[in-house]
Amino acid sequence: MNCNWKQTKNETLGGLHCDFLHNELPVENVNVAIYYLNSTNGSTFIEENNELVEIKGKANSLVVFPNTLRHTGTAQTDVPFRYILNLNYI
């Protein structure tokens, strides 16, 4: 579970990454699921084919993608907290 405090800018949180690595390579048989508990202007970006795809932070929505795709979040500026549940599964 992630909880981020309201910021003054929509800055990147942590930078692009894969959740699970082995020998510095992403583990291929792992999936990532991000569940948004509230709506915010803090987005998730997923790098696919060298392009960043923006996923808006909408309450009660779920995004699922393979662990091989790098991703990052951005801070929100519109609500006090950004709540997401990050699940990794095989």
ROSEKE-495757 format. One record per residue (C-alpha): x, z, y; chain; residue in one letter. Coordinates in Angstrom, 2 decimals. Each point is the difference from the previous one (the first is absolute). Example, Ala and Ser with C-alpha at 12.3 -4.5 7.8 and 13.67 -1.06 7.14 Angstrom:
<pts>
+---------+---------+---------+--------+---------+
!      px !      pz !      py ! cadena ! residuo !
+---------+---------+---------+--------+---------+
!   12.30 !    7.80 !   -4.50 !      A !       A !
!    1.37 !   -0.66 !    3.44 !      A !       S !
+---------+---------+---------+--------+---------+
</pts>
This chain:
<pts>
+---------+---------+---------+--------+---------+
!      px !      pz !      py ! cadena ! residuo !
+---------+---------+---------+--------+---------+
!    0.00 !    0.00 !    0.00 !      A !       M !
!    1.38 !   -0.94 !    3.40 !      A !       N !
!   -1.08 !    1.51 !    3.31 !      A !       C !
!    1.44 !   -1.43 !    3.19 !      A !       N !
!   -0.48 !    1.48 !    3.47 !      A !       W !
!   -1.20 !   -2.06 !    2.94 !      A !       K !
!    2.85 !   -1.74 !    1.84 !      A !       Q !
!    0.31 !   -1.71 !    3.38 !      A !       T !
!    1.10 !   -3.32 !   -1.62 !      A !       K !
!   -0.89 !   -1.86 !   -3.21 !      A !       N !
!    3.54 !    0.43 !   -1.33 !      A !       E !
!    1.09 !   -0.74 !   -3.54 !      A !       T !
!   -0.02 !    2.97 !   -2.38 !      A !       L !
!    3.06 !   -0.03 !   -2.24 !      A !       G !
!    0.69 !   -3.75 !   -0.15 !      A !       G !
!   -0.59 !   -2.60 !   -2.69 !      A !       L !
!    0.54 !    1.35 !   -3.51 !      A !       H !
!   -1.06 !   -0.13 !   -3.64 !      A !       C !
!   -1.15 !    3.31 !   -1.44 !      A !       D !
!    1.92 !   -0.16 !   -3.31 !      A !       F !
!    3.48 !   -1.44 !   -0.47 !      A !       L !
!    2.29 !   -0.23 !   -3.03 !      A !       H !
!    3.61 !   -1.07 !    0.62 !      A !       N !
!   -1.07 !   -0.79 !    3.58 !      A !       E !
!   -2.67 !   -2.48 !   -1.20 !      A !       L !
!   -3.78 !    0.51 !    0.16 !      A !       P !
!   -1.59 !    1.04 !   -3.30 !      A !       V !
!   -2.29 !   -2.90 !   -0.95 !      A !       E !
!   -2.63 !    1.69 !   -2.17 !      A !       N !
!   -1.10 !    2.47 !    2.71 !      A !       V !
!   -2.91 !   -0.58 !    2.38 !      A !       N !
!   -0.66 !    1.63 !    3.36 !      A !       V !
!   -3.50 !    0.95 !    1.17 !      A !       A !
!   -0.64 !    1.31 !    3.51 !      A !       I !
!   -3.38 !    1.61 !    0.70 !      A !       Y !
!   -0.94 !    0.51 !    3.65 !      A !       Y !
!   -1.96 !    3.19 !    0.56 !      A !       L !
!   -0.70 !   -0.66 !    3.69 !      A !       N !
!   -0.01 !   -2.95 !    2.39 !      A !       S !
!    2.93 !   -0.28 !    2.40 !      A !       T !
!    1.95 !   -2.63 !    1.89 !      A !       N !
!    2.99 !    0.91 !   -2.20 !      A !       G !
!    0.52 !   -2.93 !   -2.36 !      A !       S !
!    1.88 !   -0.68 !   -3.21 !      A !       T !
!    2.26 !   -3.04 !   -0.14 !      A !       F !
!    0.85 !   -1.69 !   -3.31 !      A !       I !
!    2.83 !   -2.53 !   -0.17 !      A !       E !
!   -1.09 !   -3.01 !   -2.03 !      A !       E !
!    1.89 !   -3.32 !   -0.11 !      A !       N !
!    2.22 !    1.20 !    2.90 !      A !       N !
!   -3.07 !    0.58 !    2.20 !      A !       E !
!   -1.61 !    3.28 !    1.02 !      A !       L !
!   -3.68 !    0.34 !   -0.90 !      A !       V !
!   -1.86 !    2.62 !    2.04 !      A !       E !
!   -2.55 !    2.24 !   -1.70 !      A !       I !
!   -2.20 !    1.85 !    2.49 !      A !       K !
!   -0.60 !    3.72 !   -0.59 !      A !       G !
!   -3.73 !    0.03 !   -0.88 !      A !       K !
!   -1.66 !    3.11 !   -1.45 !      A !       A !
!   -0.97 !   -0.15 !   -3.69 !      A !       N !
!    1.99 !   -3.16 !   -0.69 !      A !       S !
!    2.65 !   -0.59 !   -2.63 !      A !       L !
!    2.89 !   -2.45 !   -0.09 !      A !       V !
!    1.90 !   -0.65 !   -3.26 !      A !       V !
!    3.23 !   -1.95 !   -0.35 !      A !       F !
!    3.05 !   -0.19 !   -2.30 !      A !       P !
!    2.92 !    2.35 !    0.62 !      A !       N !
!    2.22 !   -3.09 !    0.41 !      A !       T !
!   -1.51 !   -0.61 !    3.47 !      A !       L !
!    1.61 !    2.03 !    2.78 !      A !       R !
!   -2.39 !    1.84 !    2.30 !      A !       H !
!   -0.12 !    2.40 !    2.94 !      A !       T !
!   -2.54 !    1.74 !    2.17 !      A !       G !
!   -0.38 !    0.38 !    3.75 !      A !       T !
!   -0.96 !    3.07 !    1.98 !      A !       A !
!   -3.46 !    0.16 !    1.53 !      A !       Q !
!   -0.75 !    0.57 !    3.68 !      A !       T !
!   -3.79 !    0.32 !   -0.12 !      A !       D !
!   -0.82 !    3.07 !   -2.15 !      A !       V !
!    1.74 !    3.36 !   -0.50 !      A !       P !
!    0.91 !   -0.64 !   -3.66 !      A !       F !
!    0.49 !   -2.93 !   -2.41 !      A !       R !
!   -0.85 !    0.95 !   -3.57 !      A !       Y !
!    0.94 !   -2.22 !   -2.94 !      A !       I !
!    0.35 !    0.57 !   -3.71 !      A !       L !
!    2.92 !   -1.94 !   -1.51 !      A !       N !
!   -0.27 !   -0.50 !   -3.77 !      A !       L !
!    2.63 !   -1.57 !   -2.25 !      A !       N !
!   -0.97 !   -0.95 !   -3.54 !      A !       Y !
!    0.97 !   -2.13 !   -2.98 !      A !       I !
+---------+---------+---------+--------+---------+
</pts>
